[in-house]
Amino acid sequence: MALIGTSLVVATVALTSAAANADVSHSGCTSVIVGGSSGWCGLYPGNATSNVQELGQVTISADGTSLVAQTQSASSGTVPATSFACLVFVPASQVTRRLQDTQCAMAEGVWFPANGGSVTIDLTQYPQFLNTQFTVQVAANQSADSSNGDAFYNNFSVSTVSGGPPG
């Protein structure tokens, strides 16, 4: 158990390290609770908060067992070429970088790539995300050829605890 806690601390430190060009936390999206949706929220690259070219939203089913992450173009509503969702236990305010597949895994998260603008996640297949609080990073890009190339992202605080607020 101590090893797990230690690796999470290491991952958290790595995600929040203050490098010269470190991104700021992307944590301004509406929190999501069981049976709710964040509504559309701007996705942007790095520190360029005014460069919103994609939108994302997260919805949790009424029983807290299913999560849907959706993305679309901010200007036209078209579905992006690629998207991803990374579910991770690091608080949204502490995730200061876009988490590609290996970075998501290093933070003990689960990464879900998608061709297009929607991914549905059956949380019963990932019971660590049931009845708890976590962060979902959503990313999208109209022109990327792989989900790892998704430059526009934001973080959503999520709670699958019935009646509980996100952390």
LUMNU-957598 format. One record per residue (C-alpha): residue number from 1; x, y, z. Coordinates in steps of 0.05 Angstrom, whole numbers. Last residue first. Layout:
+------+--------+--------+--------+
! tigu !      u !      v !      w !
+------+--------+--------+--------+
!  NUM !      X !      Y !      Z !
...
+------+--------+--------+--------+
***
This chain:
+------+--------+--------+--------+
! tigu !      u !      v !      w !
+------+--------+--------+--------+
!  167 !   -263 !    339 !   -106 !
!  166 !   -331 !    330 !   -139 !
!  165 !   -393 !    337 !    -95 !
!  164 !   -429 !    276 !    -69 !
!  163 !   -503 !    258 !    -78 !
!  162 !   -487 !    189 !   -104 !
!  161 !   -411 !    185 !   -108 !
!  160 !   -390 !    183 !   -182 !
!  159 !   -357 !    251 !   -175 !
!  158 !   -320 !    286 !   -231 !
!  157 !   -273 !    346 !   -236 !
!  156 !   -263 !    363 !   -309 !
!  155 !   -195 !    381 !   -340 !
!  154 !   -184 !    416 !   -407 !
!  153 !   -152 !    401 !   -474 !
!  152 !   -133 !    426 !   -543 !
!  151 !    -69 !    397 !   -572 !
!  150 !    -92 !    327 !   -591 !
!  149 !    -31 !    295 !   -623 !
!  148 !    -33 !    234 !   -576 !
!  147 !   -103 !    220 !   -604 !
!  146 !    -73 !    206 !   -672 !
!  145 !    -78 !    239 !   -741 !
!  144 !    -89 !    308 !   -712 !
!  143 !   -128 !    358 !   -755 !
!  142 !   -192 !    374 !   -718 !
!  141 !   -161 !    364 !   -649 !
!  140 !   -191 !    341 !   -584 !
!  139 !   -174 !    333 !   -510 !
!  138 !   -213 !    314 !   -447 !
!  137 !   -178 !    306 !   -380 !
!  136 !   -224 !    271 !   -331 !
!  135 !   -208 !    281 !   -258 !
!  134 !   -229 !    238 !   -199 !
!  133 !   -279 !    230 !   -142 !
!  132 !   -306 !    163 !   -117 !
!  131 !   -365 !    115 !   -120 !
!  130 !   -338 !     78 !   -181 !
!  129 !   -272 !    100 !   -212 !
!  128 !   -231 !     43 !   -182 !
!  127 !   -283 !     -3 !   -212 !
!  126 !   -255 !      4 !   -283 !
!  125 !   -298 !    -44 !   -323 !
!  124 !   -358 !    -21 !   -283 !
!  123 !   -339 !     49 !   -307 !
!  122 !   -366 !     34 !   -377 !
!  121 !   -334 !     90 !   -416 !
!  120 !   -368 !    123 !   -475 !
!  119 !   -323 !    162 !   -523 !
!  118 !   -347 !    217 !   -569 !
!  117 !   -318 !    265 !   -619 !
!  116 !   -283 !    227 !   -673 !
!  115 !   -230 !    174 !   -671 !
!  114 !   -226 !    162 !   -597 !
!  113 !   -169 !    148 !   -548 !
!  112 !   -186 !    126 !   -477 !
!  111 !   -130 !    132 !   -425 !
!  110 !   -133 !    103 !   -355 !
!  109 !    -95 !    137 !   -299 !
!  108 !    -39 !    115 !   -253 !
!  107 !     -4 !    182 !   -265 !
!  106 !     47 !    144 !   -307 !
!  105 !    -11 !    115 !   -347 !
!  104 !    -36 !    185 !   -365 !
!  103 !     35 !    206 !   -383 !
!  102 !     42 !    144 !   -428 !
!  101 !    -24 !    158 !   -465 !
!  100 !    -15 !    233 !   -471 !
!   99 !    -33 !    277 !   -412 !
!   98 !    -37 !    351 !   -431 !
!   97 !     -1 !    387 !   -375 !
!   96 !    -16 !    424 !   -311 !
!   95 !    -58 !    372 !   -274 !
!   94 !    -59 !    398 !   -203 !
!   93 !   -124 !    438 !   -207 !
!   92 !   -160 !    377 !   -235 !
!   91 !   -142 !    335 !   -174 !
!   90 !    -97 !    274 !   -190 !
!   89 !   -140 !    212 !   -189 !
!   88 !   -138 !    201 !   -264 !
!   87 !   -186 !    187 !   -321 !
!   86 !   -156 !    207 !   -388 !
!   85 !   -204 !    222 !   -445 !
!   84 !   -184 !    227 !   -517 !
!   83 !   -204 !    259 !   -583 !
!   82 !   -188 !    253 !   -657 !
!   81 !   -212 !    280 !   -723 !
!   80 !   -257 !    330 !   -689 !
!   79 !   -333 !    327 !   -697 !
!   78 !   -362 !    390 !   -727 !
!   77 !   -395 !    442 !   -682 !
!   76 !   -374 !    498 !   -729 !
!   75 !   -334 !    548 !   -687 !
!   74 !   -319 !    512 !   -622 !
!   73 !   -306 !    446 !   -659 !
!   72 !   -334 !    386 !   -621 !
!   71 !   -317 !    339 !   -564 !
!   70 !   -355 !    289 !   -521 !
!   69 !   -336 !    249 !   -460 !
!   68 !   -388 !    199 !   -436 !
!   67 !   -383 !    166 !   -368 !
!   66 !   -422 !    105 !   -345 !
!   65 !   -431 !     72 !   -276 !
!   64 !   -454 !    132 !   -235 !
!   63 !   -527 !    108 !   -231 !
!   62 !   -555 !    171 !   -264 !
!   61 !   -502 !    168 !   -318 !
!   60 !   -443 !    216 !   -317 !
!   59 !   -433 !    268 !   -372 !
!   58 !   -368 !    302 !   -392 !
!   57 !   -362 !    360 !   -441 !
!   56 !   -311 !    385 !   -491 !
!   55 !   -303 !    444 !   -538 !
!   54 !   -249 !    456 !   -590 !
!   53 !   -216 !    518 !   -620 !
!   52 !   -206 !    557 !   -555 !
!   51 !   -144 !    600 !   -564 !
!   50 !   -160 !    653 !   -511 !
!   49 !   -134 !    608 !   -455 !
!   48 !    -66 !    601 !   -489 !
!   47 !    -27 !    573 !   -429 !
!   46 !    -18 !    504 !   -460 !
!   45 !    -70 !    489 !   -514 !
!   44 !   -144 !    503 !   -506 !
!   43 !   -209 !    465 !   -494 !
!   42 !   -270 !    508 !   -478 !
!   41 !   -327 !    477 !   -438 !
!   40 !   -393 !    449 !   -462 !
!   39 !   -441 !    428 !   -407 !
!   38 !   -411 !    393 !   -347 !
!   37 !   -465 !    340 !   -346 !
!   36 !   -504 !    308 !   -290 !
!   35 !   -534 !    242 !   -267 !
!   34 !   -478 !    231 !   -216 !
!   33 !   -437 !    295 !   -208 !
!   32 !   -397 !    337 !   -257 !
!   31 !   -356 !    398 !   -242 !
!   30 !   -361 !    457 !   -290 !
!   29 !   -298 !    470 !   -328 !
!   28 !   -245 !    520 !   -303 !
!   27 !   -191 !    469 !   -286 !
!   26 !   -138 !    474 !   -339 !
!   25 !    -78 !    482 !   -294 !
!   24 !    -24 !    526 !   -323 !
!   23 !     26 !    499 !   -372 !
!   22 !     98 !    493 !   -356 !
!   21 !    147 !    532 !   -399 !
!   20 !    201 !    544 !   -347 !
!   19 !    185 !    479 !   -311 !
!   18 !    142 !    482 !   -248 !
!   17 !    129 !    409 !   -232 !
!   16 !     55 !    395 !   -225 !
!   15 !     48 !    331 !   -265 !
!   14 !    115 !    303 !   -241 !
!   13 !     98 !    318 !   -169 !
!   12 !     31 !    283 !   -177 !
!   11 !     64 !    222 !   -209 !
!   10 !    115 !    218 !   -152 !
!    9 !     59 !    224 !   -100 !
!    8 !     19 !    170 !   -136 !
!    7 !     81 !    125 !   -137 !
!    6 !     90 !    135 !    -62 !
!    5 !     18 !    120 !    -46 !
!    4 !     21 !     56 !    -87 !
!    3 !     86 !     35 !    -54 !
!    2 !     57 !     48 !     15 !
!    1 !      0 !      0 !      0 !
+------+--------+--------+--------+
***
